[in-house]
Amino acid sequence: MLLSSNQTLVTAFVLQGFSEHPGLRMPLFGCILSLYAIAFMGNAVIIAVVSCSTSLHSPMYFFLSHLATMDVVCTSSVLPKALAGLASDKNTISFSGCMAQLFFLIWSGSSELLLLTVMAYDRYVAICHPLHYSSRMSLLLCRALAVGVWAVCAINASVHTGLMVQLSFCGPNVITHFFCEIPPLLLLSCSSTLVNRIMTLLADAFFAVMTFLLTLASYGCIITSILRIRSVEGKQRAFSTCSSHLMVVSLYYSAVLYAYISPASSYGPERNKVSGVLYMALSPTLNPIIYSLRNREVKHALRTLTSLLRC
């Protein structure tokens, strides 16, 4: 705490985490540690396999490697601190540390939503316009899309973090979550949060609702195109190229929409902790498993890379 202008300003926050359930501390620690280890190693393997295997140097796997990178950034910005909180009786985080965590969380989270939309468009072009796929999804365009996703979302994260830094926190300093995010922080502010709430709603409208609708439109066209294929084998082959991405999209959007598409005033700590574990730990853990188990090319490249490392 720091005394300034007759107010006590908060210089550190206490992350409530799962302290209201002390009996679950050790089981939760083991569960989150396992999920984090699997997520980190699984996504690192995806990045390595895509980078080292020339057979995977295509737009779909190029975007997949970026998705894996985002998952690593997202989980690493939150889960180590959550594990430290579960391992100790007191879980504090400095104001600057909280803002840094908020920045990387928003950056990776919004990037993932935007990238999933780009990946849906990639599958749309591959299935609905296969003859023009190589020209439409050129290497230059893929790189531009990837850079655009990271840059736009970095700006979005900078705006929200900058607005949060401008707020005054002079009352309670307990964040009712296991990481720093916008809704519980706004509830702790003793200054006007109108601009923050407006920008949060605008970001939700674009990065969650708009991207969800665009992804839905892409898959609507994909499903329509698949149904027009006469042979059963052709339908199965077409669907197999997008089934993994569809599973990842369904899992991630379910958690994000459940957690964030609601006013900050109706923020529910327990609900958001559950959804936070889903998209912060479970989704990044399942993503590499889904893509590796349901994709022959990834499995073949993984076996090749493993055999080379053994030599």
N, C-alpha and C positions, 0 to 999 in steps of 0.2 A: 504494500500500500504506500502511496505517496501523497502528501498533503499539498494541494495546489489550488489557489483561488477559493479558499474556504470550502473545498470539497476534497473528499478522499478518493483519489483516482486509483483504479485497479491496475496493478502492474503484473499480476499473475492470476491465472484461473485455476480452479479445482475441477477436474473432470470427474463427474460422478461415476461414470462407467457402470459397472454392475454391482456397486457397493451395497445396494438395497437387497441383494441376494447373496450374502456371505457364504452360504453353504454351496453355492455353485461356482465359487471362485476358481478352485483347482480344476474341476471338469471343464470350465470355460477356457481356462488357460491352456489346457491340453488340446482342446478342440481348435481354438484359434491358432495356436502354435502349429498344429498339424496342417491346418488349411493354408496358413501363410507359407510354410515350408514347401508344400505341394504347389501352391500358386507360383511362388518365386522360381522354383526349379522347373516346373512345367513350362512356364512362359519363357524362361531363359533357354530351354531346349528348343522351343518353337523358333525363337529368334536365331539361334545357332543353326538349326536345320535349314531354315529358309535362306540364310546368308551363305551357307556352304554348299547347298545342293543346287546345281544349275537347272535341274528338272523342275524346281519350284520357283524359278525366276519368271513368274507371271503376275499379272495385276492382282489376282485373288490372294496369292501368298505374300505378295509385297504388302498389301493392306493388312493381312493377318499378322505379319511381323510388327507392324506399327500398333495394332491392337494389343499384342502381347507386351510391347513396350509400355503402353498406357496402363495396362494391368499391373505391371511391376511398379511403376511410379505411384499408382493409386494405393496399392496395398502397403508399399514401403513408407508412404507418408503418414499412415494411420496405425497400422497393426503393431509395429514395434512399441509405440507409445502405449497402446491398449494393453499389450502383454506386460509392460513394465508396471502399469496401474494394477493389473490383476496380481502381480507378484509382490506388491507392497501395500501397506495400509493407507498411504497418502499418495494421491496422484495429481500433482500440480504441473502446470505448463505455463511458461512465461508468456507475456503478451505478444512479444515478437515471435516466439515459437508457435503460438496459436495462429497468428496471422500467416506465418510461413506454411503451416499445415493447411490452413484454409485455402491459400493460393494453389498449392499443388493438388489439393483435393478437387477444387473447381476446375483447374486446368485439365487434369486427367479425366475427370468425370464428364465434362462437356465435350472433350475431344473424343471420348469413346462413343457418345451419342451421335456426334456428327460423323465419325468414321463408320459406324454401323450403317448409316444412311448411304454413305459413299459405296460401301461394300454391297448394299442392296441394289444400288444402281449398276454396279459392276455385274452382278448376277442377272439383272434385267437385260443388259446389253448382250451378255453371253447366251442367254436362252431365247430372247425375243428377236435379236438381230445378230445371229452367229456369224453371218458372212461379213459383217462390218465390225466385228469385235476388235480385231487387231488394229484397225484404223481409228476407231472411236476411243479405245482404251490404250493409247500409245504410252510408252515409257515416260515421255515428257509430261503428258497429261496426268499420269499417276503420281509423278513426283510433285507436280504443281498442286494437285489435290491434297496430298499428304502435308506439304508445307503449309498450304492454306488452312487446313484443319488445325495444325499445331499453333499457327500464328493467330488465327481468329480466336481460338479458345484461350490463348495466353493473354490476349487483350481483354477478353471477357473476365478472366480471373483477376487481372490487374485492376479492372474497374471495380469489381465487387470488394476486393481486398482493400483498395484505396478508400472506398466509401466506408468500409468498416473501421479503418484506422482513424477516420475523422470523427467517429462517435466517441462520446464520453461514457465511461463505465465507472460509476461511483457508488454502486450499491452492492448487492450480492454478487459473488464471483464464482458461483457453482454452476458449471455447465451440465445440464441434465442429459449428457450423452457420453460416449467413450472417445469422441474426437470433436474438434472444433468445426462447426458448420454454421451456416447463416441463421436459421430459425432460432435456436437457443441463444445465440449471441445477441440477436435483436431484442429478445425478451429481457436481457440483462442491462441494456443500454438505458441511461438516464437522460439522453438527449433525443431529439426527434429522429425517427427512423423512416419517415415518409419516403424520402428519396431511395433509401435502401430497399424498401418494400416494393416500390414501383419498378426499380431495376431488376429485382428478383422475379417479379411477375413477368416482366418482358423477357428475361432470360429463360424462364420456365416455358413461356409461350413458344420461343424459338428452338431452344436446345432440347426440349422434351416433346412438346405437343407437335410442333411443325415437323421436326425430324421423324417423329412417330408416324405422322400422316404421310410423309413422303415415302417412308419405308413401307407403309401399308399399301400405298399406291403402286410401288414397284412390285411387291409380291402379288398384288391383284392382277397386274399384267402378266407376271410370271405364271401364276396358276392358270389364267385364261389360256396362255400359250401352250402350257403343258397338256391341258385338256383337249386341245386341238390335235395333238399328236395321236395318230391312229394306233400304232403298235404299243403294246403293254411294256415291252422292253425299252422302247424309246421314252415312254413316260417315266419309267423308273430311272433311266440314265439321266434324264433332265432334272428330275427331282433330287437325285443324289448329289448334284452339283451345288444345290442351295440348301439342302436339309440341315447341314451343320450350322450354317449362318442363321437360319430361321430359328433353330433351337436356342442359340446364343442370344439373339434379339429378343425372343419371348421371355427368357429368363431375366435379362438385364432390365428391359422396360417394365416388367411386372414389378420389380423391386423399386425402381426409380419413380415410377408413376405413383405407386403406393406411398412412398416416403415423402415426395416433394410437391405433388400437384394438389396443394391445399394451402390456404392462407397461413402465414406464420402465427397468427393469433390462435389458430386451432391446432398448434403443434402438440403432438402426443409423444412424450418421451419414450414410453415403453414400445409403442408401435414403431417408432423410428429407430430404436435400438435393434429391433428384430430385422427390419428392412435394411438397416445399415450393415448388419452381419451378412445379409443375403448378397448385396451388391458389392460390399467391400471385401468379403472373404470368400464366400461360396461361388459367386459368379466368376471371378478371376481364376479360381481353382478348377472349375468345370470347363472353362473355355478351351484350354489346351487339351484336356481329355476328350472333349467332344470332337475337336478338329482332328486329333490324332487317331482316335478309335474308329471314326466314321469316314476316314479319307485314306484310300489306298496309296495315293502318291506320297502323303506325309509319312505313312507307316513304312513304305519302301525306302524313302530318303532317310528315315530314322535308323532303319536297319543297316543301310549302307554306311552312314556316319558312325554308327556303333562299331561296325566291323573294321573301319579304318582306324578308329581310336585304339582298338585292341592290338593292331599290328605294330 
